[in-house]
Amino acid sequence: MPFQKNNKLGAKSFNEEPFDKSPVSFCVRKGVKEKLKAIPDWQERLRKLVDELIDDVGDSCQ
């Protein structure tokens, strides 16, 4: 059975606003990637930390 577009039972987004189509990536030290992926909900938690970092730096730059 093929997937039907706009199916009302399809996946729903948990986000209030859409993500940028171009991801941000950066290099980390050896072993960090595996440890990070072992943390439950790591992507959303990292997004919140990035938002906090931007807010903190934005406050000090003004």
mmCIF file of the C-alpha atoms, coordinates in Angstrom:
data_MODEL
# 
_entry.id   MODEL 
# 
loop_
_atom_site.group_PDB 
_atom_site.id 
_atom_site.type_symbol 
_atom_site.label_atom_id 
_atom_site.label_alt_id 
_atom_site.label_comp_id 
_atom_site.label_asym_id 
_atom_site.label_entity_id 
_atom_site.label_seq_id 
_atom_site.pdbx_PDB_ins_code 
_atom_site.Cartn_x 
_atom_site.Cartn_y 
_atom_site.Cartn_z 
_atom_site.occupancy 
_atom_site.B_iso_or_equiv 
_atom_site.pdbx_formal_charge 
_atom_site.auth_seq_id 
_atom_site.auth_comp_id 
_atom_site.auth_asym_id 
_atom_site.auth_atom_id 
_atom_site.pdbx_PDB_model_num 
ATOM 1  C CA . MET A 1 1  ? 0.000  0.000  0.000  1.00 0.00 ? 1  MET A CA 1 
ATOM 2  C CA . PRO A 1 2  ? 1.665  3.249  -1.106 1.00 0.00 ? 2  PRO A CA 1 
ATOM 3  C CA . PHE A 1 3  ? 1.815  6.306  1.124  1.00 0.00 ? 3  PHE A CA 1 
ATOM 4  C CA . GLN A 1 4  ? -0.867 8.848  0.288  1.00 0.00 ? 4  GLN A CA 1 
ATOM 5  C CA . LYS A 1 5  ? 0.015  12.532 0.463  1.00 0.00 ? 5  LYS A CA 1 
ATOM 6  C CA . ASN A 1 6  ? -2.007 14.729 2.848  1.00 0.00 ? 6  ASN A CA 1 
ATOM 7  C CA . ASN A 1 7  ? -3.194 11.664 4.744  1.00 0.00 ? 7  ASN A CA 1 
ATOM 8  C CA . LYS A 1 8  ? -4.896 12.852 7.964  1.00 0.00 ? 8  LYS A CA 1 
ATOM 9  C CA . LEU A 1 9  ? -3.168 10.013 9.845  1.00 0.00 ? 9  LEU A CA 1 
ATOM 10 C CA . GLY A 1 10 ? 0.284  11.097 8.651  1.00 0.00 ? 10 GLY A CA 1 
ATOM 11 C CA . ALA A 1 11 ? 3.100  12.382 10.839 1.00 0.00 ? 11 ALA A CA 1 
ATOM 12 C CA . LYS A 1 12 ? 2.406  15.558 12.776 1.00 0.00 ? 12 LYS A CA 1 
ATOM 13 C CA . SER A 1 13 ? 5.011  18.176 13.598 1.00 0.00 ? 13 SER A CA 1 
ATOM 14 C CA . PHE A 1 14 ? 5.664  18.941 17.259 1.00 0.00 ? 14 PHE A CA 1 
ATOM 15 C CA . ASN A 1 15 ? 7.220  22.286 16.383 1.00 0.00 ? 15 ASN A CA 1 
ATOM 16 C CA . GLU A 1 16 ? 5.441  25.590 16.690 1.00 0.00 ? 16 GLU A CA 1 
ATOM 17 C CA . GLU A 1 17 ? 7.533  27.038 13.878 1.00 0.00 ? 17 GLU A CA 1 
ATOM 18 C CA . PRO A 1 18 ? 9.165  25.291 10.925 1.00 0.00 ? 18 PRO A CA 1 
ATOM 19 C CA . PHE A 1 19 ? 12.852 24.438 10.813 1.00 0.00 ? 19 PHE A CA 1 
ATOM 20 C CA . ASP A 1 20 ? 15.275 26.089 8.434  1.00 0.00 ? 20 ASP A CA 1 
ATOM 21 C CA . LYS A 1 21 ? 15.857 23.922 5.368  1.00 0.00 ? 21 LYS A CA 1 
ATOM 22 C CA . SER A 1 22 ? 19.612 24.364 5.724  1.00 0.00 ? 22 SER A CA 1 
ATOM 23 C CA . PRO A 1 23 ? 20.974 22.619 8.872  1.00 0.00 ? 23 PRO A CA 1 
ATOM 24 C CA . VAL A 1 24 ? 23.718 23.971 11.111 1.00 0.00 ? 24 VAL A CA 1 
ATOM 25 C CA . SER A 1 25 ? 26.610 21.577 11.593 1.00 0.00 ? 25 SER A CA 1 
ATOM 26 C CA . PHE A 1 26 ? 29.858 21.706 13.518 1.00 0.00 ? 26 PHE A CA 1 
ATOM 27 C CA . CYS A 1 27 ? 32.709 19.384 14.413 1.00 0.00 ? 27 CYS A CA 1 
ATOM 28 C CA . VAL A 1 28 ? 33.026 17.920 17.902 1.00 0.00 ? 28 VAL A CA 1 
ATOM 29 C CA . ARG A 1 29 ? 35.749 16.001 19.703 1.00 0.00 ? 29 ARG A CA 1 
ATOM 30 C CA . LYS A 1 30 ? 35.954 12.225 19.326 1.00 0.00 ? 30 LYS A CA 1 
ATOM 31 C CA . GLY A 1 31 ? 33.264 10.379 21.263 1.00 0.00 ? 31 GLY A CA 1 
ATOM 32 C CA . VAL A 1 32 ? 30.976 13.392 21.737 1.00 0.00 ? 32 VAL A CA 1 
ATOM 33 C CA . LYS A 1 33 ? 28.601 12.430 18.922 1.00 0.00 ? 33 LYS A CA 1 
ATOM 34 C CA . GLU A 1 34 ? 27.852 9.001  20.405 1.00 0.00 ? 34 GLU A CA 1 
ATOM 35 C CA . LYS A 1 35 ? 27.379 10.422 23.901 1.00 0.00 ? 35 LYS A CA 1 
ATOM 36 C CA . LEU A 1 36 ? 25.085 13.139 22.579 1.00 0.00 ? 36 LEU A CA 1 
ATOM 37 C CA . LYS A 1 37 ? 22.903 10.681 20.659 1.00 0.00 ? 37 LYS A CA 1 
ATOM 38 C CA . ALA A 1 38 ? 22.501 8.613  23.850 1.00 0.00 ? 38 ALA A CA 1 
ATOM 39 C CA . ILE A 1 39 ? 20.704 11.538 25.557 1.00 0.00 ? 39 ILE A CA 1 
ATOM 40 C CA . PRO A 1 40 ? 16.899 11.339 25.273 1.00 0.00 ? 40 PRO A CA 1 
ATOM 41 C CA . ASP A 1 41 ? 15.414 14.202 23.217 1.00 0.00 ? 41 ASP A CA 1 
ATOM 42 C CA . TRP A 1 42 ? 18.926 15.533 22.540 1.00 0.00 ? 42 TRP A CA 1 
ATOM 43 C CA . GLN A 1 43 ? 18.037 17.478 19.422 1.00 0.00 ? 43 GLN A CA 1 
ATOM 44 C CA . GLU A 1 44 ? 15.328 19.572 21.044 1.00 0.00 ? 44 GLU A CA 1 
ATOM 45 C CA . ARG A 1 45 ? 17.464 20.150 24.140 1.00 0.00 ? 45 ARG A CA 1 
ATOM 46 C CA . LEU A 1 46 ? 20.377 21.283 21.959 1.00 0.00 ? 46 LEU A CA 1 
ATOM 47 C CA . ARG A 1 47 ? 18.092 23.665 20.041 1.00 0.00 ? 47 ARG A CA 1 
ATOM 48 C CA . LYS A 1 48 ? 17.043 25.255 23.352 1.00 0.00 ? 48 LYS A CA 1 
ATOM 49 C CA . LEU A 1 49 ? 20.678 25.627 24.416 1.00 0.00 ? 49 LEU A CA 1 
ATOM 50 C CA . VAL A 1 50 ? 21.516 27.314 21.112 1.00 0.00 ? 50 VAL A CA 1 
ATOM 51 C CA . ASP A 1 51 ? 18.612 29.735 21.575 1.00 0.00 ? 51 ASP A CA 1 
ATOM 52 C CA . GLU A 1 52 ? 19.863 30.517 25.108 1.00 0.00 ? 52 GLU A CA 1 
ATOM 53 C CA . LEU A 1 53 ? 23.402 31.079 23.803 1.00 0.00 ? 53 LEU A CA 1 
ATOM 54 C CA . ILE A 1 54 ? 22.127 33.507 21.169 1.00 0.00 ? 54 ILE A CA 1 
ATOM 55 C CA . ASP A 1 55 ? 20.074 35.377 23.784 1.00 0.00 ? 55 ASP A CA 1 
ATOM 56 C CA . ASP A 1 56 ? 23.053 35.585 26.181 1.00 0.00 ? 56 ASP A CA 1 
ATOM 57 C CA . VAL A 1 57 ? 25.456 36.838 23.523 1.00 0.00 ? 57 VAL A CA 1 
ATOM 58 C CA . GLY A 1 58 ? 22.860 39.219 22.137 1.00 0.00 ? 58 GLY A CA 1 
ATOM 59 C CA . ASP A 1 59 ? 22.439 40.807 25.597 1.00 0.00 ? 59 ASP A CA 1 
ATOM 60 C CA . SER A 1 60 ? 26.193 41.336 26.048 1.00 0.00 ? 60 SER A CA 1 
ATOM 61 C CA . CYS A 1 61 ? 26.733 42.748 22.550 1.00 0.00 ? 61 CYS A CA 1 
ATOM 62 C CA . GLN A 1 62 ? 24.259 45.588 22.960 1.00 0.00 ? 62 GLN A CA 1 
# 
